[in-house]
Amino acid sequence: MFDLVLHGADTFVGTGPSYPWGGLYGGQIVAQALRAASNTVDDGMDVHSLRAYYIRRGDAAEPVRYEVDRIRNGRSCCARCVVARQAVGAILNLEASYQHDEESAVVDAIVMPSIPRPDSLEESSWSSDFERCFVPESATPPSAPYGTGRIMAWIRVTPPLPDPAIREGALLHRCWLAYLSDDLPCDSVVRAHPRRAELEADESRFMASLDHTIWFHRTPHADRWHLYDVSTHHFGAGRGVTIGHVFDAEGVLLATFAQEALLREDMTPRADRTQ
């Protein structure tokens, strides 16, 4: 899924499968860009955050070229910028920050709620690469202390992954978390919308991820069950801002992520809209 081929100095090429909705899956481009950036970072530094902007829709019929800029190399931290390109031009821009592990106090203010476990829920993934079990809406607690449109799902990767205790394994588990964290935000925006029922029934509605941010708090084990918990904090001008948290099965907070998604309330074809 995240294999890359070196094409010159700090340049990598990857491919992606065609998905039922057409185009490339944004989470995969983020994950491949993260791996490309990490390929230029010295051992001993792990990614702790990333920020990506989706620029254009990707084409599954052609490879993606990832150009890495080593914008900073420090003794304890470093930063990378990646531009993902296809024939049409740039399709994604990503910045990632890395840090040597440091001893520190740990404070977790976000607590995983008591919800049904995945073994009691129905599997409903759109890919053979991972299993996904949605928590029923009736069993989903209200968004607290703020937010709306809360949606929760247990997700785990099905292919065997390397040991996260080794550097390459830890990176691949983070890449998978980045991939999977792009799955629920758009659904949360629809669930939060006042015309939710109409939007859910209209398969022609237009949605697109605009940007995506992840803060990694701990190394995930993406081939184990993790809970992805997403709520919408604002919707306006056709854009919904979502905040998500990822917990392991014991309730330990692994990552926080945020995404802004575009949802066009007017589903009339653009050429037919009145001025």
PyMOL commands that set and color helices and strands:
alter all, ss='L'
color gray80, all
select helices_A, chain A and resi 26-38+118-120+137-139+167-180+185-192+196-201+270-272
alter helices_A, ss='H'
color red, helices_A
select strands_A, chain A and resi 5-6+11-14+45-54+64-73+77-86+89-100+130-134+148-157+207-216+226-236+239-248+253-263
alter strands_A, ss='S'
color yellow, strands_A
deselect
rebuild
show_as cartoon
